[in-house]
């Protein structure tokens, strides 16, 4: 039987709008990295933080879309995000191995390190460090 109490319906709607622990954790890391970007800092320093923010935004968007469109367990969604990040990392590693110029090698190494960092954050939160 549906719940006809308007307060209960309102409360459940408010709870569904609250960010999950996963979202809160990534948003706090994102805010922390955003604060680290300064106009007077070295461009590569700022670029690293911008890339971390970009990957966190990508993960948050994937999470949000999956929770909105699919009726899946949160852990399954997070596992799929981890798998996709692992694939992106492998692509970076392969591109780095094939790169001939120092700048290209550096770029792909930086990309790999950034993805590793975000993967570490997500795995640490979910207890899947391995």
N, C-alpha and C positions, 0 to 999 in steps of 0.2 A: 504494500500500500504506500503511495507517495506521501512524503512529508508535507503537510499543508501549513505548518507553522512558518510564517514568513521570516521570522528571526533565524530559524534553523537554515532556511534556504539561503538567506543573506550570508550567514556565517560560512556555509560551505563554499559559496562563490568567492568570499574573501580569502579563504584558505587556498583555493585553487589559483588565486592571483599572486600569492606569496611565492617568492623565489625559493627553490629547493636549497638544500645544503650545498649541493654541487654548484648551482648557479651563484650562490652567495660567495663561495670560496673563490671561484673564478673571477667574479666581479671585484672582490677585494684585492686579488693579485693584479687585476687590470688597473684599478685605481692607484695601487702602489706604483706600478710601472709608469702610469701617466704622470704621476708626480715627479718621477725621475727624469723626465724629458725637460731639458732647459735649452733655451736659444743659444746660450753661450757655451754649451757642451760641445765636445767633438762630434762631428756628423755621424761617425760610425757608432759612437756610444748611443746617440739618439735613435739611430736606425735600428739597432738591436732591440731597444725597448718598443719601438713602433712595430717591429715584426712580431714580438711576443704578444702585443696587444692585438694585432691582426689575427694571429692564430687563436687567441682566446676568444675573440669576437666570432671567428668561424665556428669554433666548438660550441659556443653559446647559441649561435643561430641554428646549428645542427640539432642541438638538444631541444631548443624551443620548438622547431618544426616537428621533430619526432614526437614530442610529448603532446603537441596540439593535434597532429594528424593520425597518430597511431596509438592504439591502446596497448602499449608495451610497458613492461617492467622498467623502472628507471635504470637498473643495473644493466639490462640488455642494451639500452640506448647508449649508456656510457661505454660499454664494451665495444659497440660498433664505432663510436667516435675514436676510441683507442686504436682499433684496427685500421681505420682510415688514416690516422696520424702515423701509424707504423708504416703503412704503404707509402705515404708522402716522404717519410724518412728514408725508406729504401730507394725511392726515386732520386732523392738528393745524393745519397751515397753513390748510386750508379752514375749519376751525372758528374759527380766529383771525380770518380775513377776515370771517366772518359775525357775530362777536361784537360786541355793542353796548356792553357794560359794560367799564370799564377792568379790573376784576378778572378777567373772562373772558379778555380779550385777554392779560393778564399770564400767566394760567394756561396758555393754549395756547402762548404764546411760550416759557414755561419748559419745557413738554413737548417742544416742537420742539428747543430747545437741548439738552435731555437726550438725546433720541434722536440728534441730530447728534453729540454727544460719543461715545456708544456706537458709532455707525456709524464714526466716525473711528478709534476704537480697533481695531475689527474690520478695517477696510480697511487700516489701517497694518500690522497683523499679517500680513495676507494679501498685502500689496503691491498693493492695488487702489485706491490713492488717485487720484481723478480729480475 
